Amino acid sequence: MNYETPITADAQDDIAHDVPREAAARRDAEGSGRFPRKMLIGGAALFVLLLAIGAYFALAGGEPAETGDDNAQAPVVSVIAPGRTRIEGVIEAPGTIAARRALPVGAVGEGGQVVSVRVDAGDWVRDGQVLAVIDQSVQNQQTQAQAAQIEVARSDARLAQSNLDRALQLVDRGFISTADVDRLTATRDAAVARVRVAEAQLAELRARNARLNIVAPAAGYVLERNVEPGQTVSGGSAALFTIARGGEMEMMAQVSESQLATLSRGVMARVVPTGSSERFEGQVWQLSPTIDPQSRQGTARIALSYAPELRPGGFATAYINSGTLEATVLPESAVLADDDGSFVYVVGEDNRVRRTAVTTGDVTPEGIAITEGLSGSELVVVRAGGFLSADEVVSPRRVQE
């Protein structure tokens, strides 16, 4: 009995110590099997990352930067060397349409009541055509009375001539003295003069009556009609009609002081009325001799032929040829502006961008003309200039011009 108890305890102790050692051995074996698998997965991920970086630099057109390169993080920007281009200078100027020669027509006589109006706005009239008729009933009676006075004067003149003729036949017989003949001659001359006075008065009345009617001073196109039948008019009344002589129109283009200095009479221009796609050819026929002191602008008057779309008072835009010039032309995306004016970003030899102020000119189909600030040989940032700042280091990529 006493010998069996220690044997049992030793057996249990051996079992308890062997089980943990076997479990640890199995865990070590499993752990050593999983470690190589993690390494393979990490290596594959690193390989994919390197492939992605290589593809990025290949698509960007550059080579991956070496370790420690200061420009490794520099943004890639597109640049262009624009050069110089010969372009047709065009001045774009706003303005208004007007009649080249507007003729105001009013009453020139003593006036009266309007009986009828024979034309309306939009009609063509000829020189001397009656536009409106004034009541002449009173004037006609005065004319008839004056015509009767002429007949009276002519009768007196004939009687005086007959008396003189008889006196001349009797003077040789001694019945009439020379003094009587002289008196009869004077009476005859006075009667003839009264005839002439009466005729002149009649002609004056007829001329006054003719001036009562409103007539066109020249052939042209009626722009305005400001009179109606029954209206009373006089010589001091406002214009009753406005006529564009010959139907000729013009555009009064407002141009700056510097632009006016580059223009000359006879240059061609195209006029586009507001709200219309029609273009009308014209010529600059007059340049303003003065400059408005407030707006610092002058007027270029462009002669135009008549067209229904050209309505006086309407707005229009003129494109005036100002000759050819050589300038740098840039895309609109390359030209920036702020409170200090227009500018571009130029990339220097050290790959740093610097702000360069420019003066812009005409807008052409190819881009914006730069008249001052660039020689054309610089590398100008084409896009994304708004995201750059002066002295920033960039990686320039030249694009096709």
Secondary structure, DSSP 8 states (H G I E B T S, - for coil): -TTHHHHHHHHHHHHHHHHHHHHHHHHHHHHHHHHHHHHHHHHHHHHHHHHHHHHHHHHHTS----TT-TTTT--EEEEE----EEEEEEEEEEEEEEESSEEEE---SS-EEEEEE---TT-EE-TT-EEEEE--HHHHHHHHHHHHHHHHHHHHHHHHHHHHHHHHHHHTTTSS-HHHHHHHHHHHHHHHHHHHHHHHHHHHHHHHHHHHSEE-SSSEEEEEE---TT-EE-TTS--SEEEEETT-EEEEEEEEHHHHHH--TT-EEEEEETT----EEEEEEEE-SS--TTT-EEEEEEEE---TT--TT-EEEEEEEEEEEEEEEE-GGG-EEETTEEEEEEE-TTSBEEEEE-EEEEEETTEEEEEES--S-SEEE-S-GGG--TT-B-EEEE---
